[in-house]
Structure formats: C-alpha cells, structure tokens
C-alpha cells in the first residue's frame, strides 16, 4: 500500500488538512481527538489503489470537524478534510489518551505501540523463506518497513512513521506472531 502525507495550510489560528489527490476518503479520526505528528489519519482510494494518509512530521493538534460526513466521501485535490487546532494538551488524562503506550506486567510503560491500520493477516517477512523485516532490539529509522498486513490478497506495508519525539527508535517487542490475524488498532510492535 502506498503512503502519502496530506497537504497542510495555515487557516486563521488553525491548520487545514487537505487531500493530496482526487479520490474517495475515509478518515480514522473524529472531532476533538488529539493527533500527534506523523499520525495515520485515514485512507484515500484512487481508482483501485488504496493509499494511507499521514500527517507531516511537524503538524499536530486537536481535530476540528465542523460538518458530519459519510464514512467514505469523495474529495478533490486540496479539498479540506478537517482542521487541526494546535492547542497544548492541558490534562494528564489527555496525555494518556495521546500517548499510545503498552504496559508490562508491572504496569510500567515500555514504549510507543505501532498498531494495525487495517484488519487482516500480519506477516513479519515478504515471503516464507525471506528474513524478517525487523527483529527485537533492532534500531529503525523513519520509512523502515516493519511488516505486512494482507487483506484480500493485497499486501499493505507497515511503515515506521517515527514517534512523537524522534524519527528513529528501537524495536523492544514484537506483539504478533507471523501469519497471525490482526484487527484494526491491534498492537504490532513496541518502539522506544
């Protein structure tokens, strides 16, 4: 699956998040949700190609959606998808919601989780005889392929988009087995 960053433009005190192409969009966010820089925000379908949409590495804030839309809606090039209000997070509860962290058996935070962007079969390697894309303890950089999720014979790459603080990290834990079924939002990797 292809990945694209959305187009951004300042609009008053907010940031307009614009479609990078013509197609059909489905957003994976809702009004009031805080989005960290580099976050997956939804999918854009162009002809028969699905494209993952991500925020740029320097854009973050609370989602502002002023009108109700269908789950999948048609968009034009540079059409506004939503706006972000770059407010500071004010409460510890909001911080906990934003920082998607795993906890170990003692309840301590291990690191950031990379989660499944779709439901399907998770693969750690490109073919049965190929080496795994990553292993525990491996240092990774932004853009590194970590695995695949197969949906109806289509293979979607899981790409490291960086954490809130860095464009690099270390895989501290792999949460799924090779060829395991995963659901949208399931944790796949823990990165520090």
Secondary structure as GFF3:
##gff-version 3
##sequence-region A 1 192
A	DSSP	beta_strand	2	5	.	.	.	ID=ss1
A	DSSP	beta_strand	7	11	.	.	.	ID=ss2
A	DSSP	beta_strand	14	18	.	.	.	ID=ss3
A	DSSP	beta_strand	23	27	.	.	.	ID=ss4
A	DSSP	beta_strand	34	35	.	.	.	ID=ss5
A	DSSP	beta_strand	40	46	.	.	.	ID=ss6
A	DSSP	beta_strand	49	54	.	.	.	ID=ss7
A	DSSP	beta_strand	61	64	.	.	.	ID=ss8
A	DSSP	beta_strand	73	75	.	.	.	ID=ss9
A	DSSP	beta_strand	80	85	.	.	.	ID=ss10
A	DSSP	alpha_helix	92	98	.	.	.	ID=ss11
A	DSSP	beta_strand	101	103	.	.	.	ID=ss12
A	DSSP	beta_strand	109	115	.	.	.	ID=ss13
A	DSSP	beta_strand	120	123	.	.	.	ID=ss14
A	DSSP	beta_strand	139	141	.	.	.	ID=ss15
A	DSSP	beta_strand	145	151	.	.	.	ID=ss16
A	DSSP	beta_strand	154	159	.	.	.	ID=ss17
A	DSSP	beta_strand	168	174	.	.	.	ID=ss18
A	DSSP	beta_strand	180	182	.	.	.	ID=ss19
A	DSSP	beta_strand	187	191	.	.	.	ID=ss20
###
